[in-house]
Amino acid sequence: MTSSRRPLIAGNWKMNLDLAQGTALAKAVANSASDYECELLVCPPALYLASVGHAISDSPVGLGAQDCHPQESGAHTGDISAAMLTDLNCTYVILGHSERRADHGEQNDDVAAKVSAAWAQGLCAIICVGETDAERDSGETLQVVAEQIRGSVPNDANATNTVIAYEPVWAIGSGKTPTPDDVAEVHGAMRAMIGEKAGNAAANDMRILYGG
């Protein structure tokens, strides 16, 4: 089965850069966008979304957020709704990142609720999955990733509303890197898992990223 998946390069800035640095980086990415035959996306800290969005407004570079709340509004101090992200012209939102799962105790069902909230506002969800060092060493990579996909990805996922990012926790900022064959094996298994959940057409067309 053929597919016309367009490559996506997404930059998750996490809690880095000040306003001047972030704006400068965004402008640099925008100025070089024509050099790449792929989709480019920047995901700055929420505080800088408006400024970074302005810096890339005349370019094809997309704007994404690093999280959203599952509720539309309410007494959720410090949180940001998906509707607020669309107000700032975001088109993507990263959900289920391992740092959110670890630092904030997010579970698969929490991620799934956020994904549904993002979809309701027309955002494409970048859903993150990946195993820890201990899980890898015990041979549980595919089992862990399968559980995360089953629990975090709603059944009506498709190539328009969802991107899956495989980010092995043990490789994030550690200097350790899986081989291309290792990543290809996991990506292939993930695509099969998505096919079981959302159908083969969605699995074939959906983009799967690697991050680490």
Residue frames as a rotation matrix with the C-alpha (Angstrom) as fourth column:
MET 1
0.579 0.815 0.000 0.00
0.815 -0.579 0.000 0.00
0.000 0.000 -1.000 0.00
THR 2
-0.374 -0.730 0.572 1.47
0.715 -0.620 -0.324 3.34
0.591 0.288 0.753 -1.03
SER 3
0.483 0.472 -0.737 1.31
0.829 -0.518 0.212 6.52
-0.282 -0.713 -0.642 1.02
SER 4
0.238 -0.358 0.903 2.02
0.497 -0.753 -0.430 10.20
0.834 0.551 -0.001 0.49
ARG 5
0.707 0.009 -0.707 3.23
0.693 -0.212 0.689 10.88
-0.144 -0.977 -0.156 4.02
ARG 6
0.561 -0.517 0.646 5.02
0.024 -0.770 -0.637 14.23
0.827 0.373 -0.420 4.14
PRO 7
-0.172 -0.693 -0.700 8.04
0.811 0.304 -0.501 14.26
0.560 -0.654 0.509 6.46
LEU 8
0.786 0.421 0.453 7.65
0.044 -0.768 0.638 16.40
0.617 -0.482 -0.622 9.57
ILE 9
-0.382 -0.864 -0.327 10.46
0.632 0.014 -0.775 17.91
0.674 -0.503 0.541 11.64
ALA 10
0.682 0.677 0.277 9.15
0.181 -0.523 0.833 19.21
0.708 -0.518 -0.479 14.96
GLY 11
-0.475 -0.875 0.092 11.27
0.202 -0.210 -0.957 21.14
0.857 -0.435 0.277 17.43
ASN 12
0.674 0.633 -0.381 10.18
0.495 -0.003 0.869 20.84
0.549 -0.774 -0.315 21.07
TRP 13
0.000 -0.715 0.699 11.91
-0.168 -0.689 -0.705 23.69
0.986 -0.118 -0.120 22.88
LYS 14
0.024 0.105 -0.994 10.78
0.859 0.507 0.074 22.45
0.512 -0.856 -0.078 26.30
MET 15
0.886 0.268 -0.379 11.54
0.442 -0.735 0.513 25.07
-0.141 -0.622 -0.770 29.02
ASN 16
-0.134 -0.991 0.011 14.42
0.841 -0.108 0.530 26.69
-0.524 0.080 0.848 27.16
LEU 17
-0.550 -0.282 0.786 15.32
0.717 -0.643 0.270 30.07
0.430 0.712 0.555 25.60
ASP 18
-0.468 0.421 -0.777 14.20
0.368 -0.707 -0.605 33.53
-0.804 -0.569 0.176 26.63
LEU 19
0.558 0.823 -0.104 11.95
0.257 -0.290 -0.922 35.71
-0.789 0.488 -0.374 24.49
ALA 20
0.409 -0.462 -0.787 14.75
-0.777 -0.628 -0.035 37.26
-0.479 0.626 -0.616 22.42
GLN 21
-0.670 -0.713 0.207 16.47
-0.530 0.655 0.539 33.93
-0.520 0.251 -0.817 21.83
GLY 22
-0.306 0.643 0.702 13.23
0.436 0.751 -0.497 32.19
-0.846 0.154 -0.510 20.93
THR 23
0.703 0.573 -0.421 12.18
-0.051 -0.551 -0.833 34.89
-0.709 0.607 -0.358 18.50
ALA 24
0.044 -0.787 -0.616 15.60
-0.907 -0.291 0.306 34.86
-0.420 0.544 -0.726 16.85
LEU 25
-0.767 -0.315 0.559 15.54
-0.151 0.935 0.320 31.09
-0.623 0.161 -0.765 16.47
ALA 26
0.136 0.913 0.384 12.02
0.441 0.291 -0.849 31.18
-0.887 0.285 -0.364 15.05
LYS 27
0.667 0.063 -0.742 13.06
-0.494 -0.709 -0.504 33.76
-0.558 0.703 -0.442 12.47
ALA 28
-0.401 -0.895 -0.195 16.10
-0.808 0.246 0.536 31.67
-0.431 0.373 -0.822 11.52
VAL 29
-0.580 0.279 0.765 13.94
0.279 0.951 -0.135 28.59
-0.765 0.135 -0.629 11.01
ALA 30
0.521 0.847 -0.108 11.46
0.241 -0.267 -0.933 30.60
-0.819 0.460 -0.343 8.97
ASN 31
0.398 -0.435 -0.808 14.22
-0.766 -0.642 -0.031 32.03
-0.505 0.631 -0.589 6.77
SER 32
-0.672 -0.734 -0.093 15.57
-0.684 0.568 0.457 28.56
-0.283 0.371 -0.885 5.99
ALA 33
-0.003 0.770 0.638 12.23
-0.322 0.604 -0.729 26.82
-0.947 -0.208 0.246 5.51
SER 34
0.722 0.324 -0.612 12.50
-0.649 0.010 -0.760 26.84
-0.240 0.946 0.217 1.73
ASP 35
-0.255 -0.917 -0.306 15.66
-0.952 0.294 -0.089 24.72
0.171 0.269 -0.948 1.98
TYR 36
-0.833 -0.033 0.552 13.71
-0.291 0.875 -0.387 21.71
-0.470 -0.483 -0.739 3.24
GLU 37
-0.526 0.673 -0.520 11.26
-0.520 0.229 0.823 19.48
0.673 0.703 0.229 1.39
CYS 38
-0.497 0.388 -0.776 9.34
0.709 0.698 -0.105 18.71
0.501 -0.602 -0.622 4.55
GLU 39
0.547 0.720 0.426 6.98
0.198 -0.606 0.770 20.29
0.813 -0.337 -0.474 7.05
LEU 40
-0.627 -0.775 -0.082 8.67
0.347 -0.183 -0.920 22.29
0.698 -0.605 0.383 9.81
LEU 41
0.564 0.826 0.003 7.15
0.270 -0.187 0.945 22.89
0.781 -0.532 -0.328 13.23
VAL 42
-0.663 -0.713 0.229 8.34
-0.004 -0.302 -0.953 24.84
0.749 -0.633 0.197 16.28
CYS 43
0.441 0.783 -0.438 6.90
0.445 0.232 0.865 24.23
0.779 -0.576 -0.246 19.74
PRO 44
-0.520 -0.675 0.524 8.07
-0.068 -0.578 -0.813 26.98
0.852 -0.458 0.255 22.12
PRO 45
-0.829 0.261 -0.495 7.05
0.538 0.133 -0.832 27.46
-0.151 -0.956 -0.250 25.76
ALA 46
0.035 0.981 0.192 3.43
0.998 -0.045 0.046 28.59
0.053 0.190 -0.980 26.04
LEU 47
0.288 0.050 -0.956 4.40
0.473 -0.876 0.097 32.07
-0.833 -0.480 -0.276 27.21
TYR 48
-0.480 -0.632 -0.608 6.14
-0.238 -0.574 0.784 32.73
-0.845 0.520 0.125 23.88
LEU 49
-0.252 0.414 0.875 3.59
0.769 0.634 -0.078 31.25
-0.587 0.653 -0.478 21.47
ALA 50
0.774 0.618 -0.135 2.25
0.428 -0.668 -0.609 34.63
-0.467 0.413 -0.782 20.35
SER 51
0.427 -0.686 -0.589 5.68
-0.570 -0.710 0.413 36.17
-0.701 0.160 -0.695 19.75
VAL 52
-0.610 -0.652 0.451 7.07
-0.096 0.626 0.774 33.12
-0.787 0.429 -0.444 17.99
GLY 53
0.066 0.735 0.675 3.89
0.788 0.376 -0.487 32.84
-0.612 0.564 -0.555 15.95
HIS 54
0.840 0.194 -0.506 4.35
-0.053 -0.899 -0.434 36.41
-0.539 0.392 -0.746 14.79
ALA 55
-0.026 -0.964 -0.266 7.98
-0.609 -0.196 0.769 35.71
-0.793 0.182 -0.582 13.87
ILE 56
-0.810 -0.283 0.513 7.00
0.132 0.765 0.630 32.81
-0.571 0.578 -0.583 11.58
SER 57
0.033 0.994 -0.101 3.72
0.046 -0.103 -0.994 34.26
-0.998 0.028 -0.049 10.30
ASP 58
0.500 0.125 -0.857 4.97
-0.771 -0.387 -0.506 34.89
-0.395 0.914 -0.098 6.76
SER 59
-0.582 -0.744 -0.328 6.56
-0.811 0.562 0.163 31.45
0.063 0.361 -0.930 6.43
PRO 60
0.149 0.645 -0.750 5.33
-0.499 0.704 0.506 27.87
0.853 0.299 0.427 6.03
VAL 61
-0.816 -0.504 -0.283 6.66
-0.004 0.493 -0.870 26.96
0.578 -0.709 -0.404 9.48
GLY 62
0.204 0.953 -0.224 3.94
0.204 0.183 0.962 25.67
0.957 -0.242 -0.157 11.78
LEU 63
-0.464 -0.256 0.848 3.32
-0.698 -0.484 -0.528 26.59
0.546 -0.837 0.046 15.42
GLY 64
0.154 0.495 -0.855 2.73
0.209 0.829 0.518 23.98
0.966 -0.259 0.024 18.09
ALA 65
0.338 0.023 0.941 2.26
-0.852 -0.416 0.316 23.87
0.399 -0.909 -0.121 21.84
GLN 66
-0.641 -0.726 -0.247 3.76
-0.505 0.642 -0.577 21.49
0.577 -0.245 -0.779 24.38
ASP 67
-0.858 0.433 -0.276 0.56
0.510 0.662 -0.549 20.54
-0.055 -0.612 -0.789 26.23
CYS 68
-0.530 0.735 0.424 -3.10
-0.483 -0.672 0.561 21.41
0.697 0.093 0.711 26.74
HIS 69
-0.761 0.360 0.540 -5.75
-0.470 0.267 -0.841 20.78
-0.447 -0.894 -0.033 29.38
PRO 70
-0.873 0.441 0.208 -8.56
0.485 0.746 0.456 18.28
0.046 0.499 -0.865 28.65
GLN 71
0.022 0.927 -0.375 -11.26
0.832 -0.225 -0.507 20.74
-0.554 -0.301 -0.776 29.74
GLU 72
0.195 0.144 0.970 -12.48
0.830 -0.551 -0.085 23.66
0.523 0.822 -0.227 27.64
SER 73
-0.151 -0.191 0.970 -12.37
-0.280 -0.933 -0.227 26.11
0.948 -0.306 0.088 30.56
GLY 74
0.736 0.541 -0.408 -12.72
0.252 0.341 0.906 26.32
0.629 -0.769 0.115 34.32
ALA 75
0.789 -0.398 0.468 -10.79
-0.613 -0.470 0.635 26.57
-0.033 -0.788 -0.615 37.57
HIS 76
0.797 -0.593 0.113 -7.53
0.602 0.795 -0.073 25.04
-0.046 0.126 0.991 36.38
THR 77
0.836 -0.449 -0.315 -4.83
-0.309 -0.861 0.405 27.46
-0.453 -0.241 -0.858 37.54
GLY 78
-0.087 -0.990 -0.108 -1.79
-0.555 -0.042 0.831 27.56
-0.828 0.132 -0.546 35.30
ASP 79
-0.320 0.010 0.947 -3.31
0.527 0.833 0.169 25.36
-0.788 0.553 -0.272 32.60
ILE 80
-0.597 0.059 -0.800 -4.07
-0.615 -0.674 0.409 26.19
-0.515 0.737 0.439 28.97
SER 81
0.261 0.784 0.563 -7.03
-0.050 0.594 -0.803 24.93
-0.964 0.181 0.194 26.95
ALA 82
-0.358 -0.327 0.874 -6.91
0.783 0.404 0.472 23.72
-0.508 0.854 0.111 23.38
ALA 83
0.608 0.659 0.443 -9.17
0.792 -0.544 -0.277 26.61
0.058 0.519 -0.853 22.37
MET 84
0.760 -0.408 -0.506 -6.62
-0.106 -0.846 0.523 29.08
-0.642 -0.344 -0.686 23.72
LEU 85
-0.271 -0.904 0.331 -3.98
0.233 0.272 0.934 27.43
-0.934 0.331 0.136 21.54
THR 86
-0.098 0.288 0.952 -6.06
0.991 0.120 0.065 27.81
-0.095 0.950 -0.298 18.41
ASP 87
0.889 0.386 -0.247 -6.59
0.390 -0.920 -0.033 31.47
-0.239 -0.067 -0.969 19.33
LEU 88
0.350 -0.859 -0.373 -2.80
-0.388 -0.496 0.777 31.81
-0.852 -0.127 -0.507 19.00
ASN 89
0.577 0.002 -0.817 -2.84
-0.816 0.055 -0.576 30.06
0.044 0.998 0.033 15.61
CYS 90
-0.499 -0.655 0.567 -1.34
-0.648 0.717 0.258 26.81
-0.575 -0.239 -0.782 16.84
THR 91
0.212 0.540 -0.815 -1.98
-0.904 0.425 0.046 23.86
0.371 0.727 0.578 14.56
TYR 92
0.075 -0.269 -0.960 -0.27
0.118 0.958 -0.260 21.15
0.990 -0.094 0.103 16.62
VAL 93
0.413 -0.089 0.907 0.09
-0.881 -0.291 0.372 20.21
0.231 -0.953 -0.198 20.28
ILE 94
-0.473 -0.642 -0.603 2.49
-0.324 0.764 -0.559 17.71
0.819 -0.069 -0.569 21.85
LEU 95
0.412 0.674 0.613 0.73
-0.869 0.089 0.486 15.37
0.273 -0.733 0.623 24.27
GLY 96
0.997 0.074 0.029 1.91
-0.079 0.920 0.384 12.54
0.001 -0.385 0.923 26.49
HIS 97
0.291 -0.956 -0.037 5.58
-0.448 -0.102 -0.888 13.47
0.845 0.276 -0.458 26.46
SER 98
0.175 -0.273 -0.946 7.59
0.589 0.799 -0.122 11.30
0.789 -0.536 0.301 28.84
GLU 99
-0.855 -0.515 0.060 8.50
0.283 -0.561 -0.778 14.35
0.434 -0.648 0.626 30.92
ARG 100
-0.322 0.840 0.437 4.81
-0.803 -0.486 0.344 15.13
0.501 -0.240 0.831 31.39
ARG 101
0.491 0.494 -0.717 4.12
-0.114 0.853 0.509 11.51
0.864 -0.168 0.475 32.27
ALA 102
-0.116 -0.654 -0.747 7.01
0.739 0.446 -0.505 11.44
0.663 -0.611 0.432 34.78
ASP 103
-0.914 -0.378 0.150 6.89
0.212 -0.757 -0.618 14.97
0.347 -0.533 0.772 36.25
HIS 104
-0.599 0.758 0.257 3.10
-0.790 -0.612 -0.038 15.37
0.129 -0.226 0.966 36.37
GLY 105
-0.718 0.257 0.647 1.98
-0.188 0.823 -0.536 11.77
-0.671 -0.506 -0.543 36.75
GLU 106
-0.031 0.741 -0.670 0.04
-0.963 -0.202 -0.179 11.73
-0.268 0.640 0.720 33.50
GLN 107
-0.368 0.035 0.929 -1.45
-0.014 0.999 -0.043 8.35
-0.930 -0.029 -0.367 32.63
ASN 108
-0.909 -0.026 0.416 -2.57
0.397 0.249 0.883 7.02
-0.127 0.968 -0.216 29.27
ASP 109
-0.006 0.990 0.143 -6.21
0.998 -0.003 0.064 7.95
0.063 0.144 -0.988 29.89
ASP 110
0.273 0.005 -0.962 -5.16
0.347 -0.933 0.094 11.51
-0.897 -0.359 -0.257 30.80
VAL 111
-0.742 -0.616 -0.265 -3.32
-0.068 -0.324 0.944 11.76
-0.667 0.718 0.198 27.50
ALA 112
-0.684 0.539 0.491 -6.29
0.724 0.424 0.544 10.37
0.084 0.728 -0.680 25.57
ALA 113
0.332 0.836 -0.436 -8.59
0.859 -0.459 -0.227 12.98
-0.390 -0.299 -0.871 27.14
LYS 114
-0.022 -0.433 -0.901 -6.21
-0.046 -0.900 0.433 15.75
-0.999 0.051 0.000 26.09
VAL 115
-0.913 -0.304 0.273 -6.03
0.217 0.203 0.955 14.33
-0.345 0.931 -0.119 22.57
SER 116
-0.204 0.925 0.321 -9.81
0.978 0.175 0.117 14.43
0.052 0.337 -0.940 22.27
ALA 117
0.461 0.326 -0.825 -9.84
0.494 -0.867 -0.067 18.03
-0.737 -0.376 -0.561 23.52
ALA 118
-0.479 -0.721 -0.500 -7.20
-0.119 -0.511 0.852 18.98
-0.869 0.468 0.159 20.96
TRP 119
-0.814 0.222 0.536 -9.12
0.576 0.420 0.701 17.32
-0.070 0.880 -0.470 18.13
ALA 120
0.162 0.973 -0.163 -12.29
0.942 -0.201 -0.267 19.17
-0.293 -0.110 -0.950 19.14
GLN 121
0.503 -0.054 -0.863 -10.46
0.014 -0.997 0.071 22.44
-0.864 -0.048 -0.501 18.43
GLY 122
0.997 -0.034 -0.071 -8.98
-0.071 0.003 -0.997 21.28
0.035 0.999 0.000 15.13
LEU 123
0.273 -0.955 0.114 -5.48
-0.933 -0.234 0.273 20.70
-0.234 -0.181 -0.955 16.48
CYS 124
0.534 -0.257 -0.805 -3.28
-0.240 0.867 -0.436 17.84
0.811 0.426 0.401 15.33
ALA 125
0.813 -0.203 0.545 -2.04
-0.532 0.121 0.838 15.88
-0.236 -0.972 -0.010 18.35
ILE 126
0.053 -0.854 -0.518 1.56
-0.530 0.415 -0.739 14.67
0.846 0.313 -0.431 18.45
ILE 127
0.864 0.374 0.336 1.20
-0.486 0.449 0.750 11.73
0.130 -0.812 0.570 20.83
CYS 128
-0.063 -0.998 -0.031 4.44
-0.867 0.070 -0.494 10.61
0.495 -0.005 -0.869 22.47
VAL 129
0.965 0.248 0.089 5.26
-0.260 0.845 0.467 7.05
0.040 -0.474 0.880 23.47
GLY 130
0.185 -0.948 -0.260 8.46
-0.458 0.151 -0.876 5.32
0.869 0.281 -0.407 24.54
GLU 131
0.776 0.067 -0.627 10.09
0.372 0.755 0.541 2.96
0.509 -0.653 0.561 27.02
THR 132
0.776 -0.538 0.330 12.49
-0.612 -0.516 0.599 3.55
-0.152 -0.667 -0.729 29.90
ASP 133
-0.160 -0.939 -0.303 16.00
-0.912 0.258 -0.319 2.14
0.378 0.225 -0.898 30.15
ALA 134
-0.613 -0.045 0.789 14.85
-0.564 0.724 -0.397 -0.58
-0.553 -0.688 -0.470 32.55
GLU 135
0.447 0.862 0.239 11.97
-0.343 0.412 -0.844 -1.56
-0.826 0.295 0.480 30.28
ARG 136
0.581 -0.331 -0.743 14.30
-0.782 0.028 -0.623 -1.73
0.227 0.943 -0.243 27.32
ASP 137
-0.473 -0.875 0.103 16.83
-0.861 0.434 -0.265 -3.88
0.187 -0.213 -0.959 29.18
SER 138
-0.518 0.349 0.781 14.09
-0.331 0.760 -0.560 -6.31
-0.789 -0.548 -0.278 30.19
GLY 139
-0.970 0.038 0.239 12.89
0.230 0.454 0.861 -6.64
-0.076 0.890 -0.449 26.60
GLU 140
-0.237 0.954 -0.183 9.57
0.759 0.064 -0.648 -4.87
-0.607 -0.293 -0.739 27.20
THR 141
-0.877 -0.184 -0.444 9.88
-0.044 -0.889 0.455 -2.14
-0.479 0.419 0.771 24.55
LEU 142
-0.817 0.571 -0.074 7.10
-0.072 0.025 0.997 -3.33
0.572 0.820 0.021 22.26
GLN 143
-0.245 0.742 -0.624 4.82
0.892 0.424 0.154 -4.24
0.379 -0.519 -0.766 25.16
VAL 144
-0.389 0.036 -0.921 5.20
0.622 -0.727 -0.291 -0.80
-0.680 -0.686 0.260 26.76
VAL 145
-0.931 0.010 -0.364 4.72
-0.251 -0.740 0.624 1.06
-0.263 0.673 0.691 23.49
ALA 146
-0.670 0.729 -0.141 1.67
0.310 0.447 0.839 -1.07
0.675 0.518 -0.525 22.67
GLU 147
-0.160 0.606 -0.779 0.07
0.985 0.051 -0.163 -0.26
-0.059 -0.794 -0.605 26.03
GLN 148
-0.561 -0.105 -0.821 0.72
0.246 -0.968 -0.044 3.44
-0.790 -0.226 0.569 25.53
ILE 149
-0.957 0.233 -0.175 -0.75
-0.242 -0.302 0.922 3.43
0.162 0.924 0.345 22.04
ARG 150
-0.460 0.830 -0.314 -3.82
0.629 0.555 0.544 1.46
0.626 0.053 -0.778 23.13
GLY 151
-0.016 0.469 -0.883 -4.41
0.978 -0.175 -0.111 3.77
-0.206 -0.866 -0.456 26.08
SER 152
-0.402 -0.280 -0.872 -3.35
0.307 -0.938 0.160 7.15
-0.863 -0.203 0.463 24.72
VAL 153
-0.961 0.007 -0.277 -4.61
-0.261 -0.359 0.896 7.08
-0.093 0.933 0.347 21.12
PRO 154
-0.144 0.980 0.139 -8.40
-0.494 0.050 -0.868 7.31
-0.858 -0.193 0.476 20.68
ASN 155
-0.114 0.135 0.984 -9.96
0.488 0.871 -0.063 4.93
-0.865 0.473 -0.165 18.16
ASP 156
0.785 0.512 0.348 -10.86
0.548 -0.311 -0.777 7.64
-0.289 0.800 -0.525 15.65
ALA 157
0.111 -0.843 -0.526 -7.26
-0.148 -0.537 0.830 8.71
-0.983 -0.014 -0.185 15.11
ASN 158
0.802 0.059 0.594 -6.27
0.558 0.280 -0.781 9.38
-0.213 0.958 0.192 11.52
ALA 159
-0.089 -0.947 0.307 -3.43
0.996 -0.093 0.000 10.89
0.028 0.306 0.952 9.54
THR 160
0.046 0.177 0.983 -4.99
0.345 -0.926 0.150 14.36
0.937 0.332 -0.104 9.69
ASN 161
0.703 0.381 0.600 -5.54
-0.352 -0.547 0.760 14.64
0.617 -0.746 -0.250 13.43
THR 162
0.891 -0.328 0.313 -2.67
-0.163 0.413 0.896 12.54
-0.423 -0.850 0.315 14.78
VAL 163
0.310 -0.884 -0.349 1.10
-0.497 0.162 -0.852 12.14
0.810 0.438 -0.390 14.60
ILE 164
0.988 -0.061 -0.144 2.83
0.152 0.589 0.794 9.54
0.036 -0.806 0.591 16.77
ALA 165
0.363 -0.914 0.181 6.29
-0.714 -0.398 -0.576 10.29
0.598 0.080 -0.797 18.19
TYR 166
0.807 -0.229 -0.545 8.46
0.429 0.862 0.272 7.42
0.407 -0.453 0.793 19.39
GLU 167
0.279 -0.707 0.650 10.74
-0.606 -0.655 -0.452 8.86
0.745 -0.268 -0.611 22.05
PRO 168
0.370 -0.204 -0.906 12.60
0.559 0.828 0.041 6.19
0.742 -0.522 0.421 24.03
VAL 169
0.984 0.107 0.146 12.99
-0.044 -0.641 0.767 7.72
0.175 -0.760 -0.626 27.48
TRP 170
0.594 -0.804 -0.024 16.49
0.504 0.348 0.790 6.30
-0.627 -0.481 0.612 27.85
ALA 171
-0.092 -0.644 0.760 17.67
0.994 -0.105 0.031 8.25
0.060 0.758 0.650 24.78
ILE 172
0.710 0.447 0.545 16.31
0.454 -0.881 0.132 11.68
0.539 0.154 -0.828 25.71
GLY 173
0.719 -0.444 0.534 19.26
-0.541 -0.840 0.030 13.94
0.436 -0.310 -0.845 26.54
SER 174
0.833 -0.358 0.421 21.41
-0.153 0.583 0.798 10.97
-0.531 -0.729 0.431 27.54
GLY 175
-0.051 -0.859 -0.510 23.76
-0.919 -0.160 0.360 10.78
-0.391 0.487 -0.781 24.58
LYS 176
-0.619 -0.059 0.784 22.52
0.066 0.990 0.127 7.24
-0.783 0.130 -0.608 23.92
THR 177
-0.181 0.534 -0.826 21.01
-0.923 -0.383 -0.046 6.62
-0.341 0.754 0.562 20.50
PRO 178
0.304 0.322 0.896 19.19
-0.011 0.942 -0.335 3.57
-0.952 0.092 0.290 19.14
THR 179
-0.789 -0.581 0.199 20.32
0.151 0.131 0.980 2.28
-0.596 0.803 -0.016 15.78
PRO 180
-0.543 0.599 -0.588 18.24
-0.837 -0.443 0.321 3.02
-0.068 0.667 0.742 12.67
ASP 181
-0.592 0.310 -0.744 17.34
-0.114 0.882 0.457 -0.67
0.798 0.355 -0.487 12.57
ASP 182
-0.816 0.290 -0.500 16.10
0.571 0.276 -0.773 -0.51
-0.086 -0.916 -0.391 16.17
VAL 183
-0.640 0.581 -0.503 13.93
-0.344 -0.802 -0.488 2.51
-0.687 -0.139 0.713 15.40
ALA 184
-0.553 0.416 -0.721 12.62
-0.764 0.091 0.639 0.95
0.332 0.905 0.268 12.19
GLU 185
-0.763 0.253 -0.595 11.62
0.313 0.950 0.003 -2.20
0.566 -0.184 -0.804 14.08
VAL 186
-0.691 0.511 -0.512 9.69
0.489 -0.191 -0.851 -0.24
-0.533 -0.838 -0.118 16.69
HIS 187
-0.600 0.468 -0.649 8.11
-0.632 -0.775 0.026 2.04
-0.490 0.425 0.761 14.08
GLY 188
-0.679 0.332 -0.655 6.95
-0.425 0.550 0.719 -0.97
0.598 0.767 -0.232 12.09
ALA 189
-0.702 0.416 -0.578 5.41
0.662 0.681 -0.314 -2.55
0.263 -0.603 -0.753 15.16
MET 190
-0.687 0.438 -0.579 3.78
0.118 -0.719 -0.685 0.75
-0.717 -0.539 0.443 16.07
ARG 191
-0.665 0.444 -0.600 2.22
-0.747 -0.405 0.528 1.06
-0.009 0.799 0.601 12.65
ALA 192
-0.641 0.427 -0.638 0.75
0.118 0.876 0.468 -2.42
0.758 0.225 -0.612 13.03
MET 193
-0.697 0.368 -0.615 -0.60
0.682 0.077 -0.727 -1.47
-0.220 -0.927 -0.305 16.47
ILE 194
-0.682 0.445 -0.581 -2.21
-0.382 -0.893 -0.236 1.67
-0.624 0.061 0.779 15.05
GLY 195
-0.702 0.408 -0.584 -3.74
-0.519 0.269 0.811 -0.46
0.488 0.873 0.023 12.29
GLU 196
-0.658 0.452 -0.602 -5.37
0.605 0.793 -0.066 -2.71
0.447 -0.408 -0.796 14.88
LYS 197
-0.551 0.397 -0.734 -6.78
0.598 -0.425 -0.679 0.32
-0.582 -0.814 -0.003 16.69
ALA 198
-0.147 0.435 -0.888 -7.68
-0.276 -0.881 -0.386 2.80
-0.950 0.188 0.249 13.94
GLY 199
0.842 0.470 0.266 -7.62
0.084 0.373 -0.924 0.74
-0.534 0.800 0.275 10.74
ASN 200
0.154 -0.847 0.508 -4.98
0.837 0.385 0.389 -0.03
-0.525 0.365 0.768 8.15
ALA 201
0.401 0.028 0.916 -5.66
0.724 -0.622 -0.298 3.10
0.561 0.782 -0.270 6.06
ALA 202
0.950 -0.037 0.309 -5.03
-0.206 -0.820 0.534 5.37
0.234 -0.571 -0.787 9.04
ALA 203
0.645 -0.745 0.170 -1.95
0.160 0.349 0.923 3.40
-0.747 -0.569 0.344 10.02
ASN 204
0.213 -0.568 0.795 -0.50
0.963 0.259 -0.073 3.55
-0.164 0.782 0.602 6.52
ASP 205
0.371 0.030 0.928 -0.98
0.538 -0.822 -0.188 7.30
0.757 0.569 -0.322 6.17
MET 206
0.994 0.093 -0.060 -0.10
0.100 -0.530 0.842 8.38
0.047 -0.843 -0.536 9.71
ARG 207
0.304 -0.932 0.197 3.29
-0.286 -0.286 -0.915 9.97
0.909 0.222 -0.353 10.31
ILE 208
0.909 -0.153 -0.387 5.51
0.413 0.439 0.798 8.43
0.048 -0.885 0.463 12.97
LEU 209
0.600 -0.698 0.390 8.41
-0.496 -0.708 -0.503 10.51
0.628 0.109 -0.771 14.29
TYR 210
0.364 -0.560 -0.744 11.53
0.805 0.591 -0.051 9.66
0.468 -0.581 0.666 16.25
GLY 211
0.539 -0.250 0.805 12.80
-0.383 -0.923 -0.030 11.86
0.750 -0.292 -0.593 19.04
GLY 212
0.785 -0.294 -0.546 15.52
0.594 0.609 0.526 11.42
0.177 -0.737 0.652 21.58
